[in-house]
């Protein structure tokens, strides 16, 4: 079973100060089925990736990123204006991985976030959407306190 977390490789890379440029990097959302991903997942892999009508390996590009700072609570967080989705799809997935396709060093396609769906979720010739939580200091999926 996957766990919901920011990955260790993402934490390390952010501290290095030379890896991510969130204003230009391409962040992808890929779906998995029983992947067992957790905070030690280092990079995107097609192993255990979901497949089905309307889904392409590698997932979909995230769009509309914004970096935010809640100065009252001293938390920086990321938000995307569009939730990752697959229209007219037939897919089953247990988790989602956000990963960076722009970065190649020190890790190629580093995993940033693993989101566990707490069980299998499916679409049947319909919309499969990963609804991200509201962008706030205490709910955003990627935040630094």
Rosetta constraint file for C-alpha pairs under 8 A:
AtomPair CA 1 CA 34 HARMONIC 6.08 0.50
AtomPair CA 1 CA 35 HARMONIC 6.78 0.50
AtomPair CA 1 CA 36 HARMONIC 4.60 0.50
AtomPair CA 1 CA 37 HARMONIC 7.16 0.50
AtomPair CA 1 CA 116 HARMONIC 7.73 0.50
AtomPair CA 2 CA 34 HARMONIC 7.29 0.50
AtomPair CA 2 CA 35 HARMONIC 6.48 0.50
AtomPair CA 2 CA 36 HARMONIC 4.51 0.50
AtomPair CA 2 CA 37 HARMONIC 4.68 0.50
AtomPair CA 2 CA 38 HARMONIC 5.56 0.50
AtomPair CA 2 CA 94 HARMONIC 7.74 0.50
AtomPair CA 2 CA 95 HARMONIC 6.58 0.50
AtomPair CA 2 CA 114 HARMONIC 7.28 0.50
AtomPair CA 2 CA 115 HARMONIC 7.35 0.50
AtomPair CA 2 CA 116 HARMONIC 5.34 0.50
AtomPair CA 3 CA 36 HARMONIC 7.79 0.50
AtomPair CA 3 CA 37 HARMONIC 6.71 0.50
AtomPair CA 3 CA 38 HARMONIC 5.20 0.50
AtomPair CA 3 CA 39 HARMONIC 7.57 0.50
AtomPair CA 3 CA 114 HARMONIC 6.59 0.50
AtomPair CA 3 CA 115 HARMONIC 6.51 0.50
AtomPair CA 3 CA 116 HARMONIC 5.28 0.50
AtomPair CA 4 CA 38 HARMONIC 7.22 0.50
AtomPair CA 4 CA 113 HARMONIC 7.45 0.50
AtomPair CA 4 CA 114 HARMONIC 5.20 0.50
AtomPair CA 4 CA 115 HARMONIC 4.41 0.50
AtomPair CA 4 CA 116 HARMONIC 5.13 0.50
AtomPair CA 5 CA 38 HARMONIC 7.00 0.50
AtomPair CA 5 CA 39 HARMONIC 6.06 0.50
AtomPair CA 5 CA 113 HARMONIC 5.73 0.50
AtomPair CA 5 CA 114 HARMONIC 5.41 0.50
AtomPair CA 5 CA 115 HARMONIC 6.67 0.50
AtomPair CA 6 CA 10 HARMONIC 6.81 0.50
AtomPair CA 6 CA 11 HARMONIC 7.29 0.50
AtomPair CA 6 CA 39 HARMONIC 6.33 0.50
AtomPair CA 6 CA 112 HARMONIC 5.75 0.50
AtomPair CA 6 CA 113 HARMONIC 4.41 0.50
AtomPair CA 6 CA 114 HARMONIC 6.48 0.50
AtomPair CA 6 CA 142 HARMONIC 6.68 0.50
AtomPair CA 7 CA 11 HARMONIC 6.52 0.50
AtomPair CA 7 CA 38 HARMONIC 7.07 0.50
AtomPair CA 7 CA 39 HARMONIC 4.16 0.50
AtomPair CA 7 CA 40 HARMONIC 6.15 0.50
AtomPair CA 7 CA 41 HARMONIC 6.44 0.50
AtomPair CA 7 CA 42 HARMONIC 7.28 0.50
AtomPair CA 7 CA 111 HARMONIC 6.47 0.50
AtomPair CA 7 CA 112 HARMONIC 5.37 0.50
AtomPair CA 7 CA 113 HARMONIC 5.62 0.50
AtomPair CA 7 CA 114 HARMONIC 7.14 0.50
AtomPair CA 8 CA 12 HARMONIC 6.17 0.50
AtomPair CA 8 CA 39 HARMONIC 5.48 0.50
AtomPair CA 8 CA 40 HARMONIC 5.86 0.50
AtomPair CA 8 CA 41 HARMONIC 7.63 0.50
AtomPair CA 8 CA 42 HARMONIC 7.60 0.50
AtomPair CA 9 CA 13 HARMONIC 6.01 0.50
AtomPair CA 9 CA 40 HARMONIC 7.38 0.50
AtomPair CA 9 CA 41 HARMONIC 7.63 0.50
AtomPair CA 9 CA 42 HARMONIC 5.74 0.50
AtomPair CA 9 CA 110 HARMONIC 6.96 0.50
AtomPair CA 9 CA 111 HARMONIC 7.06 0.50
AtomPair CA 9 CA 112 HARMONIC 7.31 0.50
AtomPair CA 10 CA 14 HARMONIC 6.13 0.50
AtomPair CA 10 CA 110 HARMONIC 7.02 0.50
AtomPair CA 10 CA 111 HARMONIC 6.64 0.50
AtomPair CA 10 CA 112 HARMONIC 5.04 0.50
AtomPair CA 10 CA 113 HARMONIC 7.94 0.50
AtomPair CA 11 CA 15 HARMONIC 6.43 0.50
AtomPair CA 12 CA 16 HARMONIC 6.43 0.50
AtomPair CA 13 CA 17 HARMONIC 6.94 0.50
AtomPair CA 13 CA 18 HARMONIC 7.51 0.50
AtomPair CA 13 CA 19 HARMONIC 5.93 0.50
AtomPair CA 13 CA 20 HARMONIC 7.47 0.50
AtomPair CA 14 CA 18 HARMONIC 7.54 0.50
AtomPair CA 14 CA 19 HARMONIC 6.72 0.50
AtomPair CA 14 CA 20 HARMONIC 6.78 0.50
AtomPair CA 19 CA 103 HARMONIC 6.76 0.50
AtomPair CA 19 CA 105 HARMONIC 7.55 0.50
AtomPair CA 20 CA 25 HARMONIC 7.02 0.50
AtomPair CA 20 CA 103 HARMONIC 7.17 0.50
AtomPair CA 21 CA 25 HARMONIC 5.69 0.50
AtomPair CA 22 CA 26 HARMONIC 7.98 0.50
AtomPair CA 22 CA 65 HARMONIC 7.47 0.50
AtomPair CA 22 CA 67 HARMONIC 7.97 0.50
AtomPair CA 23 CA 65 HARMONIC 7.19 0.50
AtomPair CA 23 CA 66 HARMONIC 7.78 0.50
AtomPair CA 25 CA 100 HARMONIC 6.79 0.50
AtomPair CA 25 CA 101 HARMONIC 7.26 0.50
AtomPair CA 25 CA 102 HARMONIC 5.38 0.50
AtomPair CA 25 CA 103 HARMONIC 7.72 0.50
AtomPair CA 26 CA 61 HARMONIC 6.71 0.50
AtomPair CA 26 CA 62 HARMONIC 7.39 0.50
AtomPair CA 26 CA 100 HARMONIC 5.87 0.50
AtomPair CA 26 CA 101 HARMONIC 5.59 0.50
AtomPair CA 26 CA 102 HARMONIC 5.75 0.50
AtomPair CA 27 CA 61 HARMONIC 5.83 0.50
AtomPair CA 27 CA 62 HARMONIC 5.58 0.50
AtomPair CA 27 CA 98 HARMONIC 6.50 0.50
AtomPair CA 27 CA 99 HARMONIC 5.53 0.50
AtomPair CA 27 CA 100 HARMONIC 4.57 0.50
AtomPair CA 27 CA 101 HARMONIC 6.18 0.50
AtomPair CA 27 CA 102 HARMONIC 7.84 0.50
AtomPair CA 28 CA 58 HARMONIC 7.28 0.50
AtomPair CA 28 CA 59 HARMONIC 6.23 0.50
AtomPair CA 28 CA 60 HARMONIC 5.39 0.50
AtomPair CA 28 CA 61 HARMONIC 4.33 0.50
AtomPair CA 28 CA 62 HARMONIC 5.55 0.50
AtomPair CA 28 CA 97 HARMONIC 7.92 0.50
AtomPair CA 28 CA 98 HARMONIC 5.48 0.50
AtomPair CA 28 CA 99 HARMONIC 5.40 0.50
AtomPair CA 28 CA 100 HARMONIC 6.35 0.50
AtomPair CA 28 CA 101 HARMONIC 6.98 0.50
AtomPair CA 29 CA 58 HARMONIC 7.48 0.50
AtomPair CA 29 CA 59 HARMONIC 5.24 0.50
AtomPair CA 29 CA 60 HARMONIC 5.39 0.50
AtomPair CA 29 CA 61 HARMONIC 6.33 0.50
AtomPair CA 29 CA 62 HARMONIC 6.65 0.50
AtomPair CA 29 CA 84 HARMONIC 6.55 0.50
AtomPair CA 29 CA 96 HARMONIC 6.45 0.50
AtomPair CA 29 CA 97 HARMONIC 5.56 0.50
AtomPair CA 29 CA 98 HARMONIC 4.58 0.50
AtomPair CA 29 CA 99 HARMONIC 6.66 0.50
AtomPair CA 30 CA 49 HARMONIC 7.32 0.50
AtomPair CA 30 CA 57 HARMONIC 7.58 0.50
AtomPair CA 30 CA 58 HARMONIC 5.54 0.50
AtomPair CA 30 CA 59 HARMONIC 4.06 0.50
AtomPair CA 30 CA 60 HARMONIC 6.69 0.50
AtomPair CA 30 CA 96 HARMONIC 5.57 0.50
AtomPair CA 30 CA 97 HARMONIC 5.26 0.50
AtomPair CA 30 CA 98 HARMONIC 6.57 0.50
AtomPair CA 31 CA 49 HARMONIC 5.90 0.50
AtomPair CA 31 CA 50 HARMONIC 5.48 0.50
AtomPair CA 31 CA 59 HARMONIC 6.61 0.50
AtomPair CA 31 CA 93 HARMONIC 5.92 0.50
AtomPair CA 31 CA 94 HARMONIC 7.58 0.50
AtomPair CA 31 CA 95 HARMONIC 5.94 0.50
AtomPair CA 31 CA 96 HARMONIC 4.54 0.50
AtomPair CA 31 CA 97 HARMONIC 6.49 0.50
AtomPair CA 32 CA 48 HARMONIC 5.68 0.50
AtomPair CA 32 CA 49 HARMONIC 4.19 0.50
AtomPair CA 32 CA 50 HARMONIC 4.70 0.50
AtomPair CA 32 CA 93 HARMONIC 5.22 0.50
AtomPair CA 32 CA 94 HARMONIC 5.95 0.50
AtomPair CA 32 CA 95 HARMONIC 5.30 0.50
AtomPair CA 32 CA 96 HARMONIC 6.01 0.50
AtomPair CA 32 CA 97 HARMONIC 7.70 0.50
AtomPair CA 33 CA 48 HARMONIC 5.74 0.50
AtomPair CA 33 CA 49 HARMONIC 6.11 0.50
AtomPair CA 33 CA 50 HARMONIC 5.50 0.50
AtomPair CA 33 CA 92 HARMONIC 6.78 0.50
AtomPair CA 33 CA 93 HARMONIC 4.52 0.50
AtomPair CA 33 CA 94 HARMONIC 4.85 0.50
AtomPair CA 33 CA 95 HARMONIC 6.56 0.50
AtomPair CA 33 CA 120 HARMONIC 7.58 0.50
AtomPair CA 34 CA 48 HARMONIC 6.68 0.50
AtomPair CA 34 CA 93 HARMONIC 7.55 0.50
AtomPair CA 34 CA 94 HARMONIC 5.83 0.50
AtomPair CA 34 CA 95 HARMONIC 7.51 0.50
AtomPair CA 35 CA 47 HARMONIC 7.66 0.50
AtomPair CA 35 CA 48 HARMONIC 5.34 0.50
AtomPair CA 35 CA 49 HARMONIC 7.44 0.50
AtomPair CA 35 CA 94 HARMONIC 7.76 0.50
AtomPair CA 35 CA 95 HARMONIC 7.55 0.50
AtomPair CA 37 CA 41 HARMONIC 5.80 0.50
AtomPair CA 37 CA 114 HARMONIC 6.84 0.50
AtomPair CA 38 CA 114 HARMONIC 6.55 0.50
AtomPair CA 39 CA 114 HARMONIC 7.51 0.50
AtomPair CA 41 CA 111 HARMONIC 6.59 0.50
AtomPair CA 42 CA 107 HARMONIC 7.45 0.50
AtomPair CA 42 CA 110 HARMONIC 5.75 0.50
AtomPair CA 42 CA 111 HARMONIC 5.46 0.50
AtomPair CA 43 CA 99 HARMONIC 7.13 0.50
AtomPair CA 43 CA 107 HARMONIC 7.06 0.50
AtomPair CA 43 CA 108 HARMONIC 6.70 0.50
AtomPair CA 43 CA 109 HARMONIC 5.41 0.50
AtomPair CA 43 CA 110 HARMONIC 4.13 0.50
AtomPair CA 43 CA 111 HARMONIC 4.44 0.50
AtomPair CA 44 CA 58 HARMONIC 7.98 0.50
AtomPair CA 44 CA 97 HARMONIC 7.71 0.50
AtomPair CA 44 CA 99 HARMONIC 6.43 0.50
AtomPair CA 44 CA 109 HARMONIC 5.68 0.50
AtomPair CA 44 CA 110 HARMONIC 6.34 0.50
AtomPair CA 44 CA 111 HARMONIC 5.87 0.50
AtomPair CA 45 CA 49 HARMONIC 7.54 0.50
AtomPair CA 46 CA 57 HARMONIC 7.01 0.50
AtomPair CA 46 CA 58 HARMONIC 7.31 0.50
AtomPair CA 49 CA 57 HARMONIC 7.32 0.50
AtomPair CA 50 CA 55 HARMONIC 7.85 0.50
AtomPair CA 50 CA 57 HARMONIC 7.87 0.50
AtomPair CA 50 CA 91 HARMONIC 6.88 0.50
AtomPair CA 50 CA 92 HARMONIC 6.58 0.50
AtomPair CA 50 CA 93 HARMONIC 6.05 0.50
AtomPair CA 51 CA 55 HARMONIC 6.00 0.50
AtomPair CA 51 CA 56 HARMONIC 7.12 0.50
AtomPair CA 51 CA 57 HARMONIC 7.24 0.50
AtomPair CA 51 CA 91 HARMONIC 6.39 0.50
AtomPair CA 51 CA 92 HARMONIC 7.76 0.50
AtomPair CA 52 CA 56 HARMONIC 7.96 0.50
AtomPair CA 52 CA 89 HARMONIC 7.12 0.50
AtomPair CA 52 CA 90 HARMONIC 5.53 0.50
AtomPair CA 52 CA 91 HARMONIC 5.17 0.50
AtomPair CA 52 CA 92 HARMONIC 7.92 0.50
AtomPair CA 53 CA 88 HARMONIC 7.72 0.50
AtomPair CA 53 CA 89 HARMONIC 5.10 0.50
AtomPair CA 53 CA 90 HARMONIC 5.05 0.50
AtomPair CA 53 CA 91 HARMONIC 6.83 0.50
AtomPair CA 53 CA 125 HARMONIC 7.71 0.50
AtomPair CA 54 CA 86 HARMONIC 6.34 0.50
AtomPair CA 54 CA 87 HARMONIC 6.75 0.50
AtomPair CA 54 CA 88 HARMONIC 6.17 0.50
AtomPair CA 54 CA 89 HARMONIC 4.33 0.50
AtomPair CA 54 CA 90 HARMONIC 6.63 0.50
AtomPair CA 54 CA 91 HARMONIC 7.81 0.50
AtomPair CA 55 CA 59 HARMONIC 6.91 0.50
AtomPair CA 55 CA 86 HARMONIC 6.67 0.50
AtomPair CA 55 CA 89 HARMONIC 6.70 0.50
AtomPair CA 55 CA 90 HARMONIC 7.95 0.50
AtomPair CA 55 CA 91 HARMONIC 7.22 0.50
AtomPair CA 56 CA 60 HARMONIC 7.95 0.50
AtomPair CA 60 CA 84 HARMONIC 6.68 0.50
AtomPair CA 60 CA 85 HARMONIC 7.61 0.50
AtomPair CA 61 CA 84 HARMONIC 7.57 0.50
AtomPair CA 62 CA 80 HARMONIC 6.92 0.50
AtomPair CA 62 CA 82 HARMONIC 6.95 0.50
AtomPair CA 62 CA 83 HARMONIC 7.35 0.50
AtomPair CA 62 CA 84 HARMONIC 6.26 0.50
AtomPair CA 63 CA 80 HARMONIC 6.00 0.50
AtomPair CA 63 CA 81 HARMONIC 6.46 0.50
AtomPair CA 63 CA 82 HARMONIC 5.88 0.50
AtomPair CA 64 CA 79 HARMONIC 7.90 0.50
AtomPair CA 64 CA 80 HARMONIC 5.02 0.50
AtomPair CA 64 CA 81 HARMONIC 4.77 0.50
AtomPair CA 64 CA 82 HARMONIC 6.51 0.50
AtomPair CA 65 CA 78 HARMONIC 6.94 0.50
AtomPair CA 65 CA 79 HARMONIC 5.55 0.50
AtomPair CA 65 CA 80 HARMONIC 4.28 0.50
AtomPair CA 65 CA 81 HARMONIC 6.42 0.50
AtomPair CA 66 CA 78 HARMONIC 5.82 0.50
AtomPair CA 66 CA 79 HARMONIC 5.33 0.50
AtomPair CA 66 CA 80 HARMONIC 6.30 0.50
AtomPair CA 66 CA 81 HARMONIC 7.99 0.50
AtomPair CA 67 CA 76 HARMONIC 7.31 0.50
AtomPair CA 67 CA 77 HARMONIC 6.04 0.50
AtomPair CA 67 CA 78 HARMONIC 4.82 0.50
AtomPair CA 67 CA 79 HARMONIC 6.64 0.50
AtomPair CA 68 CA 76 HARMONIC 5.60 0.50
AtomPair CA 68 CA 77 HARMONIC 5.27 0.50
AtomPair CA 68 CA 78 HARMONIC 6.10 0.50
AtomPair CA 68 CA 79 HARMONIC 7.66 0.50
AtomPair CA 69 CA 74 HARMONIC 7.12 0.50
AtomPair CA 69 CA 75 HARMONIC 5.85 0.50
AtomPair CA 69 CA 76 HARMONIC 4.33 0.50
AtomPair CA 69 CA 77 HARMONIC 6.35 0.50
AtomPair CA 69 CA 137 HARMONIC 7.78 0.50
AtomPair CA 70 CA 74 HARMONIC 5.60 0.50
AtomPair CA 70 CA 75 HARMONIC 5.31 0.50
AtomPair CA 70 CA 76 HARMONIC 6.27 0.50
AtomPair CA 70 CA 136 HARMONIC 7.76 0.50
AtomPair CA 70 CA 137 HARMONIC 6.12 0.50
AtomPair CA 71 CA 75 HARMONIC 6.85 0.50
AtomPair CA 73 CA 137 HARMONIC 7.09 0.50
AtomPair CA 74 CA 145 HARMONIC 6.27 0.50
AtomPair CA 75 CA 137 HARMONIC 5.54 0.50
AtomPair CA 75 CA 143 HARMONIC 6.62 0.50
AtomPair CA 75 CA 144 HARMONIC 5.55 0.50
AtomPair CA 75 CA 145 HARMONIC 4.46 0.50
AtomPair CA 76 CA 137 HARMONIC 6.92 0.50
AtomPair CA 76 CA 143 HARMONIC 5.52 0.50
AtomPair CA 76 CA 144 HARMONIC 5.17 0.50
AtomPair CA 76 CA 145 HARMONIC 6.57 0.50
AtomPair CA 77 CA 135 HARMONIC 7.61 0.50
AtomPair CA 77 CA 136 HARMONIC 7.32 0.50
AtomPair CA 77 CA 137 HARMONIC 6.48 0.50
AtomPair CA 77 CA 140 HARMONIC 6.32 0.50
AtomPair CA 77 CA 141 HARMONIC 7.85 0.50
AtomPair CA 77 CA 142 HARMONIC 5.67 0.50
AtomPair CA 77 CA 143 HARMONIC 4.02 0.50
AtomPair CA 77 CA 144 HARMONIC 6.23 0.50
AtomPair CA 78 CA 135 HARMONIC 7.35 0.50
AtomPair CA 78 CA 140 HARMONIC 6.74 0.50
AtomPair CA 78 CA 141 HARMONIC 7.48 0.50
AtomPair CA 78 CA 142 HARMONIC 5.69 0.50
AtomPair CA 78 CA 143 HARMONIC 6.47 0.50
AtomPair CA 79 CA 135 HARMONIC 5.68 0.50
AtomPair CA 79 CA 140 HARMONIC 6.82 0.50
AtomPair CA 79 CA 141 HARMONIC 7.99 0.50
AtomPair CA 79 CA 142 HARMONIC 7.92 0.50
AtomPair CA 83 CA 129 HARMONIC 6.87 0.50
AtomPair CA 83 CA 130 HARMONIC 6.03 0.50
AtomPair CA 83 CA 131 HARMONIC 5.66 0.50
AtomPair CA 83 CA 132 HARMONIC 6.10 0.50
AtomPair CA 84 CA 129 HARMONIC 5.94 0.50
AtomPair CA 84 CA 130 HARMONIC 5.57 0.50
AtomPair CA 84 CA 131 HARMONIC 7.46 0.50
AtomPair CA 85 CA 127 HARMONIC 6.92 0.50
AtomPair CA 85 CA 128 HARMONIC 5.53 0.50
AtomPair CA 85 CA 129 HARMONIC 4.14 0.50
AtomPair CA 85 CA 130 HARMONIC 6.21 0.50
AtomPair CA 86 CA 127 HARMONIC 5.75 0.50
AtomPair CA 86 CA 128 HARMONIC 5.17 0.50
AtomPair CA 86 CA 129 HARMONIC 6.39 0.50
AtomPair CA 87 CA 125 HARMONIC 7.99 0.50
AtomPair CA 87 CA 126 HARMONIC 5.97 0.50
AtomPair CA 87 CA 127 HARMONIC 4.46 0.50
AtomPair CA 87 CA 128 HARMONIC 6.46 0.50
AtomPair CA 88 CA 124 HARMONIC 7.83 0.50
AtomPair CA 88 CA 125 HARMONIC 4.72 0.50
AtomPair CA 88 CA 126 HARMONIC 4.25 0.50
AtomPair CA 88 CA 127 HARMONIC 5.57 0.50
AtomPair CA 89 CA 123 HARMONIC 6.20 0.50
AtomPair CA 89 CA 124 HARMONIC 6.29 0.50
AtomPair CA 89 CA 125 HARMONIC 4.67 0.50
AtomPair CA 89 CA 126 HARMONIC 5.18 0.50
AtomPair CA 89 CA 127 HARMONIC 6.07 0.50
AtomPair CA 89 CA 128 HARMONIC 6.63 0.50
AtomPair CA 90 CA 122 HARMONIC 7.06 0.50
AtomPair CA 90 CA 123 HARMONIC 4.93 0.50
AtomPair CA 90 CA 124 HARMONIC 4.42 0.50
AtomPair CA 90 CA 125 HARMONIC 4.97 0.50
AtomPair CA 90 CA 126 HARMONIC 6.77 0.50
AtomPair CA 90 CA 128 HARMONIC 8.00 0.50
AtomPair CA 91 CA 122 HARMONIC 5.39 0.50
AtomPair CA 91 CA 123 HARMONIC 5.33 0.50
AtomPair CA 91 CA 124 HARMONIC 6.96 0.50
AtomPair CA 91 CA 128 HARMONIC 7.32 0.50
AtomPair CA 92 CA 120 HARMONIC 6.43 0.50
AtomPair CA 92 CA 121 HARMONIC 5.56 0.50
AtomPair CA 92 CA 122 HARMONIC 4.25 0.50
AtomPair CA 92 CA 123 HARMONIC 6.67 0.50
AtomPair CA 93 CA 117 HARMONIC 7.96 0.50
AtomPair CA 93 CA 120 HARMONIC 5.50 0.50
AtomPair CA 93 CA 121 HARMONIC 5.43 0.50
AtomPair CA 93 CA 122 HARMONIC 6.46 0.50
AtomPair CA 94 CA 116 HARMONIC 6.33 0.50
AtomPair CA 94 CA 117 HARMONIC 5.32 0.50
AtomPair CA 94 CA 118 HARMONIC 6.96 0.50
AtomPair CA 94 CA 119 HARMONIC 5.53 0.50
AtomPair CA 94 CA 120 HARMONIC 4.60 0.50
AtomPair CA 94 CA 121 HARMONIC 6.22 0.50
AtomPair CA 95 CA 114 HARMONIC 7.01 0.50
AtomPair CA 95 CA 115 HARMONIC 5.39 0.50
AtomPair CA 95 CA 116 HARMONIC 4.49 0.50
AtomPair CA 95 CA 117 HARMONIC 5.31 0.50
AtomPair CA 96 CA 114 HARMONIC 5.82 0.50
AtomPair CA 96 CA 115 HARMONIC 5.08 0.50
AtomPair CA 96 CA 116 HARMONIC 6.72 0.50
AtomPair CA 96 CA 117 HARMONIC 7.90 0.50
AtomPair CA 97 CA 111 HARMONIC 6.77 0.50
AtomPair CA 97 CA 112 HARMONIC 7.31 0.50
AtomPair CA 97 CA 113 HARMONIC 5.64 0.50
AtomPair CA 97 CA 114 HARMONIC 4.67 0.50
AtomPair CA 97 CA 115 HARMONIC 6.40 0.50
AtomPair CA 98 CA 111 HARMONIC 6.11 0.50
AtomPair CA 98 CA 112 HARMONIC 5.48 0.50
AtomPair CA 98 CA 113 HARMONIC 5.09 0.50
AtomPair CA 98 CA 114 HARMONIC 6.62 0.50
AtomPair CA 99 CA 109 HARMONIC 6.11 0.50
AtomPair CA 99 CA 110 HARMONIC 5.55 0.50
AtomPair CA 99 CA 111 HARMONIC 4.28 0.50
AtomPair CA 99 CA 112 HARMONIC 5.11 0.50
AtomPair CA 99 CA 113 HARMONIC 7.02 0.50
AtomPair CA 100 CA 109 HARMONIC 5.16 0.50
AtomPair CA 100 CA 110 HARMONIC 5.62 0.50
AtomPair CA 100 CA 111 HARMONIC 6.67 0.50
AtomPair CA 100 CA 112 HARMONIC 7.12 0.50
AtomPair CA 101 CA 108 HARMONIC 7.58 0.50
AtomPair CA 101 CA 109 HARMONIC 4.77 0.50
AtomPair CA 101 CA 110 HARMONIC 7.48 0.50
AtomPair CA 102 CA 109 HARMONIC 6.97 0.50
AtomPair CA 103 CA 107 HARMONIC 7.15 0.50
AtomPair CA 103 CA 108 HARMONIC 5.98 0.50
AtomPair CA 103 CA 109 HARMONIC 5.84 0.50
AtomPair CA 103 CA 110 HARMONIC 7.00 0.50
AtomPair CA 104 CA 108 HARMONIC 3.90 0.50
AtomPair CA 104 CA 109 HARMONIC 6.13 0.50
AtomPair CA 104 CA 110 HARMONIC 7.83 0.50
AtomPair CA 113 CA 141 HARMONIC 7.88 0.50
AtomPair CA 113 CA 142 HARMONIC 7.45 0.50
AtomPair CA 117 CA 121 HARMONIC 7.15 0.50
AtomPair CA 122 CA 128 HARMONIC 7.10 0.50
AtomPair CA 123 CA 127 HARMONIC 6.28 0.50
AtomPair CA 123 CA 128 HARMONIC 5.49 0.50
AtomPair CA 132 CA 140 HARMONIC 7.75 0.50
AtomPair CA 132 CA 141 HARMONIC 7.32 0.50
AtomPair CA 133 CA 139 HARMONIC 6.01 0.50
AtomPair CA 133 CA 140 HARMONIC 5.88 0.50
AtomPair CA 133 CA 141 HARMONIC 6.93 0.50
AtomPair CA 134 CA 139 HARMONIC 6.11 0.50
AtomPair CA 134 CA 140 HARMONIC 6.12 0.50
AtomPair CA 135 CA 139 HARMONIC 6.28 0.50
AtomPair CA 135 CA 140 HARMONIC 4.75 0.50
AtomPair CA 136 CA 140 HARMONIC 5.39 0.50
AtomPair CA 137 CA 143 HARMONIC 7.02 0.50
